[in-house]
Amino acid sequence: MDYRHEPHGLFFMIDNKSFYASVESVARQLNPLRSVIVVMSEADNTGSGLVLAASPMAKKLFGISNVSRQYEVPDDPRILVVPPRMNLYIQENLKINKIFREYVADNDLVPYSIDESILDMTKSWRLFGKTPEEVARRIQLRIRHEMGLYTTVGIGENPVQAKLALDLQAKHDHELIGRLTYESFPEAIWPITDLTSVWSIGRRTAAHLNRLGIHSMRELAMVNPYELQAEMGLIGAQLFALAWGIDRSQLHQLRPAKEKSWSNSQVLPRDYRSQQEIEVVIREIGLQVTARMRHHHQQAGCVSLGIGFARTGEAEDGRSGFHHSCRIEPTDNAQLIAATLLRLFRQHWEGQAIRNISVGVSRLNRSQGLQLDIFQDPQRQLKNERFDRVIDELRDRFGKTAVIPASSLLPGGTMLSRAALVGGHNGGNSFD
């Protein structure tokens, strides 16, 4: 591969190690690398709570991961289980990115997630040290001294190299720093045979590559790129570039993707078995998603419903849940969309215990006003349209709980309890 015409910059991908658990450790004056803390959402007596973060020592001693369930966490007095405090994590993230802005211009910083950021250090790194590793170490020590948090840094000549250096090298390095270049990329990355360990390659993609006879990054790099693209589409071309460490993106030119759908999901606070309670939540989520869509002046031509079974439901049925969608005439009417969701649910639910509900709307187009249905009362259609608009205006002005359906006050309703959540989890203000 001739890399002479590829971008040659210097990028840092910086990750806050076990961020949520580390923040909770520091708040309790504990060392984040030595404490045994698990941040768990929706913990209850059914054992279905979700682990959002585990400290490095919790992972090492007990094998707890960030996708573990409550029932998989050992009942050991050494483990401190705490609820999430999303507002605190957001505040800490803002402080960290404020520190990063002392090393790069605003246009050269992209917060990749709540615990990772990409810094384009191409123009500025020489101001802070003799080598990129020295600069990375300086930033690490700064964050450790000021905030008590440990960070890992991946260094690369482009963002994808920095990301792979972070995931595959820095997290296992004594100094928590890894570096990849075009020159070192083949030796460092090509021997990898666990394709799912490489950023952006999931299980289904890895299985597809395996069916094509590709079982390592070296084999991926040696494949005919035109044949791979013909087989897998655009993702095939992206995977070939990934295998060679090529990334031509420019941070200051990144644009958010255009929304092609709206969706929301909820992990229920307990196992739901009552049809009435389940349908209350389905309606609530449907109303919420429809309101978001209307806010962007859109209509949906497709509605989808996903149901995740609880542990007992999985044991009874043998499946983890179901997901179905339905084409509809384009609409932004909340009642019509909610009715479609309930119809989908009644068609496919067979009494299993439920723990997760997701709702989505897609096939969006610009709302051009109300299209009357000749088979329905026009006055009723106009009244429903005005009703939705008034509800939207009241919520915009006084908050999303200013007006709620009466059904949300029934057993099982979650609209009020979730109104104060941040990112679907407890915002938190103090120790619980």
C-alpha positions in Angstrom: 0.0 0.0 0.0 1.3 3.4 -1.0 0.6 5.6 2.0 2.3 8.8 0.6 -1.0 10.3 -0.4 -2.9 9.4 2.8 -3.3 12.0 5.6 -0.4 12.0 8.0 -1.4 13.8 11.2 -1.2 13.1 14.9 -4.3 12.1 16.8 -5.0 11.2 20.4 -8.0 9.1 21.4 -8.3 9.5 25.1 -10.5 7.2 27.2 -11.4 7.6 30.9 -10.8 4.2 32.4 -14.1 2.7 33.7 -15.5 6.2 33.8 -18.7 5.9 35.8 -17.1 3.5 38.4 -14.0 5.7 38.6 -16.0 8.9 39.2 -17.9 7.1 42.0 -14.6 5.9 43.5 -13.1 9.4 43.5 -16.3 10.8 45.1 -15.8 8.3 47.9 -12.0 9.1 48.2 -11.1 5.7 46.9 -8.4 4.8 44.3 -10.3 4.0 41.0 -7.8 1.2 40.2 -8.1 -0.5 43.6 -11.7 0.0 44.5 -14.3 -2.8 43.9 -17.3 -0.7 42.7 -20.2 -1.6 40.4 -22.5 1.0 39.0 -25.9 -0.7 38.5 -29.1 0.6 37.0 -32.6 -0.6 37.9 -31.3 -3.0 40.6 -34.2 -4.9 42.3 -35.2 -8.1 43.9 -35.6 -9.9 40.6 -31.9 -9.7 39.8 -32.5 -8.0 36.4 -30.5 -4.8 37.1 -28.0 -3.8 34.5 -24.3 -3.2 35.2 -23.4 0.2 33.6 -19.7 0.2 34.8 -17.4 -1.9 36.9 -14.1 -0.8 38.3 -10.9 -2.5 36.9 -10.6 -4.5 40.2 -14.2 -5.7 40.1 -13.5 -7.0 36.6 -10.3 -8.6 37.6 -11.5 -10.3 40.8 -15.0 -11.2 39.9 -15.2 -11.1 36.1 -17.9 -8.5 36.1 -18.3 -6.7 32.8 -20.2 -3.6 31.6 -22.9 -5.9 30.1 -23.5 -8.1 33.1 -26.8 -8.4 34.8 -27.5 -8.0 38.5 -27.9 -11.8 39.0 -24.4 -12.3 37.5 -22.8 -10.1 40.2 -21.6 -12.3 43.1 -23.1 -11.6 46.5 -19.7 -10.6 48.1 -19.3 -8.0 50.8 -16.2 -6.6 49.0 -18.3 -5.4 46.1 -19.8 -1.9 46.5 -22.9 -1.6 44.3 -24.1 2.0 43.7 -26.8 3.5 41.5 -25.8 5.7 38.6 -25.6 9.5 38.9 -25.7 10.7 35.3 -25.6 14.4 36.1 -22.3 13.9 37.9 -20.8 12.0 35.1 -21.8 14.7 32.6 -20.3 17.4 34.8 -17.0 15.4 35.1 -16.9 14.9 31.3 -17.3 18.6 30.7 -14.4 19.3 33.1 -12.2 16.8 31.3 -13.0 18.2 27.8 -12.2 21.7 29.2 -8.7 20.5 30.0 -8.4 19.0 26.5 -9.2 22.4 25.1 -6.0 23.8 26.6 -4.1 21.5 24.2 -6.1 21.8 21.0 -8.3 24.3 19.3 -12.1 23.8 19.6 -12.3 22.6 16.0 -9.7 19.9 16.7 -11.6 18.3 19.6 -14.5 15.8 19.2 -16.2 14.3 22.2 -16.6 10.7 20.9 -18.7 9.5 23.8 -19.2 10.4 27.5 -15.9 8.8 28.3 -13.8 9.2 25.1 -12.6 12.2 23.1 -10.6 12.6 19.9 -7.9 15.3 19.8 -6.2 16.4 16.5 -2.8 17.2 17.9 -1.2 17.7 14.5 -0.7 21.4 14.9 -0.1 21.7 18.6 1.6 18.7 20.1 5.1 20.2 19.8 4.1 23.0 22.1 3.8 20.6 25.0 6.6 18.0 24.7 9.4 16.5 22.7 7.5 13.3 21.7 3.8 12.5 21.3 4.1 10.0 24.1 5.5 12.7 26.4 2.5 14.9 25.6 0.1 12.1 26.2 1.7 11.4 29.6 1.5 15.1 30.5 -2.3 15.1 29.8 -2.7 11.9 31.8 -0.9 13.2 34.8 -2.9 16.5 34.6 -6.2 14.7 34.7 -5.0 12.3 37.4 -3.8 15.3 39.6 -6.8 17.5 39.1 -9.6 15.0 39.0 -8.3 11.8 40.4 -9.1 9.8 37.2 -6.9 7.5 35.1 -6.9 7.8 31.4 -5.7 5.7 28.5 -4.4 7.3 25.3 -4.2 5.8 21.8 -1.9 7.7 19.4 -2.2 7.4 15.6 -1.6 9.2 12.3 -5.4 9.3 11.8 -8.4 8.8 14.1 -8.9 5.1 13.3 -5.3 4.3 14.1 -5.7 6.2 17.4 -8.8 4.3 18.2 -7.2 0.9 17.5 -4.1 1.9 19.5 -6.4 2.7 22.4 -8.4 -0.5 22.3 -5.7 -3.0 21.4 -2.6 -1.5 23.0 -3.0 1.3 25.5 -5.5 -0.6 27.7 -2.9 -3.3 28.2 0.2 -1.1 28.5 1.8 -0.3 31.8 1.8 3.5 31.0 -1.7 3.2 29.5 -0.4 4.6 26.2 -0.4 2.9 22.8 0.7 4.1 19.4 0.2 3.0 15.8 1.6 4.4 12.5 1.2 3.4 8.9 4.6 1.7 9.2 3.8 -0.3 12.4 0.2 -1.1 11.5 0.7 -4.4 9.6 3.0 -5.9 12.3 0.7 -4.8 15.1 -2.8 -5.4 13.7 -2.6 -8.0 10.9 -1.9 -11.0 13.3 -5.3 -10.5 15.0 -7.6 -13.4 14.5 -10.4 -12.4 16.8 -12.0 -9.9 14.4 -14.7 -8.8 16.9 -11.9 -7.3 19.0 -11.3 -4.7 16.3 -13.3 -1.6 16.5 -16.4 -1.5 14.2 -16.4 -5.3 13.5 -19.4 -6.9 15.3 -20.3 -10.5 15.5 -22.5 -10.5 12.4 -19.9 -8.7 10.3 -17.2 -11.1 11.6 -19.4 -14.1 10.7 -19.9 -12.7 7.2 -16.2 -12.3 6.7 -15.6 -15.8 8.0 -18.0 -17.2 5.4 -15.8 -15.4 2.8 -12.7 -17.2 4.1 -11.4 -14.2 6.0 -10.3 -15.1 9.5 -7.6 -12.5 10.3 -6.9 -8.9 9.7 -4.1 -10.0 7.4 -6.5 -11.9 5.2 -8.8 -8.9 5.2 -6.0 -6.7 4.0 -5.1 -9.1 1.3 -8.6 -9.6 -0.2 -9.6 -8.0 -3.5 -11.3 -4.8 -2.4 -13.6 -4.7 -5.4 -14.9 -8.2 -4.7 -15.3 -7.3 -1.1 -17.3 -4.2 -1.9 -19.4 -6.1 -4.4 -20.2 -8.7 -1.7 -20.8 -6.3 1.3 -21.4 -2.9 -0.2 -19.9 0.2 1.2 -19.0 -1.5 4.5 -16.7 -3.8 2.5 -14.7 -0.8 1.3 -14.6 0.6 4.8 -13.3 -2.8 6.2 -10.6 -3.0 3.6 -9.4 0.5 4.5 -9.6 -0.4 8.2 -7.3 -3.4 7.6 -4.7 -1.0 6.2 -5.1 1.7 8.9 -6.5 4.2 6.4 -8.9 7.0 7.6 -9.4 10.1 5.5 -11.9 11.9 7.8 -11.3 15.4 9.0 -12.5 16.3 12.4 -13.4 19.9 11.5 -15.5 18.6 8.6 -17.5 16.0 10.5 -21.3 16.5 10.3 -24.0 14.8 12.3 -25.9 12.1 10.4 -29.3 13.1 9.2 -32.0 11.4 11.3 -33.7 8.6 9.3 -35.8 7.3 12.2 -36.9 8.1 15.7 -36.9 5.5 18.5 -36.9 5.1 22.3 -36.6 2.1 24.6 -37.1 1.4 28.3 -35.8 -1.2 30.7 -38.8 -1.7 32.9 -38.4 -1.3 36.7 -39.6 -4.9 37.2 -40.9 -7.8 35.3 -44.3 -6.9 33.7 -46.9 -9.7 33.2 -50.1 -7.7 33.1 -51.3 -6.8 29.6 -52.8 -3.6 30.9 -49.5 -2.5 32.5 -47.5 -3.4 29.4 -49.8 -1.5 27.1 -49.7 1.6 29.3 -45.9 1.7 28.8 -46.1 1.0 25.1 -48.6 3.9 24.7 -46.3 6.2 26.8 -43.3 5.5 24.6 -45.3 5.8 21.4 -46.5 9.2 22.5 -43.0 10.3 23.4 -41.5 9.2 20.1 -44.3 10.7 18.1 -43.9 14.0 19.9 -40.2 14.1 19.0 -41.0 13.4 15.4 -43.7 16.1 15.3 -41.2 18.6 16.8 -39.1 18.1 13.6 -42.2 18.5 11.4 -42.1 14.9 10.1 -44.5 12.1 9.5 -43.9 8.3 9.7 -44.7 5.6 7.2 -43.6 2.7 9.3 -44.0 1.8 13.0 -41.9 -0.8 14.9 -42.3 -2.5 18.3 -39.6 -4.5 20.1 -40.3 -6.6 23.2 -37.6 -8.0 25.4 -38.5 -10.9 27.7 -37.5 -11.1 31.3 -35.4 -14.0 32.5 -38.5 -16.0 33.4 -40.0 -15.1 30.0 -36.9 -16.3 28.2 -37.0 -19.6 30.1 -40.7 -20.1 29.3 -40.5 -19.2 25.6 -36.9 -20.0 24.5 -36.6 -16.6 22.8 -35.2 -13.4 24.1 -38.2 -11.4 22.7 -39.6 -10.3 19.4 -39.5 -7.3 17.0 -42.1 -6.5 14.4 -42.9 -3.5 12.2 -45.9 -2.3 10.2 -46.3 0.0 7.2 -48.9 2.7 7.7 -50.2 5.7 5.8 -47.8 8.6 6.6 -49.0 10.3 9.8 -47.8 12.2 12.9 -51.0 11.5 14.9 -50.0 10.1 18.3 -53.3 8.1 18.7 -53.0 6.3 15.4 -49.4 5.4 16.0 -50.2 4.2 19.5 -53.1 2.1 18.2 -50.8 0.5 15.6 -48.2 -0.4 18.3 -50.9 -2.0 20.5 -52.2 -4.0 17.6 -48.6 -5.3 16.9 -48.3 -6.2 20.6 -51.6 -8.1 20.8 -50.8 -10.0 17.6 -47.5 -11.4 18.9 -47.4 -11.4 22.7 -48.3 -14.8 24.3 -48.2 -13.9 28.0 -44.4 -13.9 28.6 -42.9 -11.7 31.3 -41.5 -8.6 29.8 -38.5 -6.4 30.9 -37.7 -4.2 27.9 -39.9 -2.3 25.4 -38.7 -0.3 22.4 -40.7 1.8 19.9 -39.5 3.2 16.6 -40.9 5.2 13.7 -39.3 5.3 10.2 -39.8 6.0 6.5 -40.0 9.7 7.5 -41.1 12.5 5.2 -41.8 16.2 5.7 -45.1 16.9 7.2 -47.1 19.0 4.7 -50.2 19.4 6.9 -53.2 17.1 7.7 -54.3 14.7 4.9 -58.0 14.0 5.6 -59.2 10.4 5.4 -62.5 10.2 3.5 -63.5 7.2 5.6 -63.3 9.1 8.9 -65.2 12.0 10.3 -63.3 15.1 9.1 -64.3 17.1 12.2 -62.9 14.4 14.5 -59.6 14.4 12.4 -59.2 18.1 12.7 -59.9 18.0 16.4 -57.3 15.3 17.0 -54.8 17.4 15.0 -55.4 20.5 17.1 -55.3 18.4 20.3 -51.8 17.1 19.5 -50.5 20.6 18.7 -51.9 22.0 21.9 -50.3 19.2 24.0 -47.0 19.9 22.3 -47.1 23.6 23.0 -48.0 23.0 26.7 -45.1 20.6 27.1 -42.7 22.9 25.3 -43.7 25.7 27.6 -44.1 24.0 31.0 -42.2 20.8 30.7 -42.9 17.3 29.4 -44.9 16.3 32.5 -47.2 19.3 32.3 -49.7 17.2 30.6 -49.7 13.4 30.8 -52.3 10.7 29.9 -54.5 9.6 32.8 -53.4 6.0 32.1 -49.8 6.9 33.2 -51.2 7.2 36.7 -52.3 3.5 36.6 -50.1 0.7 38.0 -47.2 0.1 35.6 -47.0 3.6 34.2 -43.4 5.0 34.0 -43.8 8.4 32.4 -43.6 10.4 35.6 -40.8 8.3 37.2 -38.7 8.5 34.0 -39.2 12.3 33.5 -36.2 13.1 35.8 -33.9 10.5 34.3 -30.8 11.5 32.3 -29.9 9.3 29.3 -32.4 6.7 30.6 -30.7 6.5 34.0 -30.9 8.1 37.4 -29.5 11.7 37.4 -28.5 11.5 41.0 -27.5 14.3 43.4 -26.0 12.5 46.4 -24.9 9.2 47.8 -27.7 6.6 47.9 
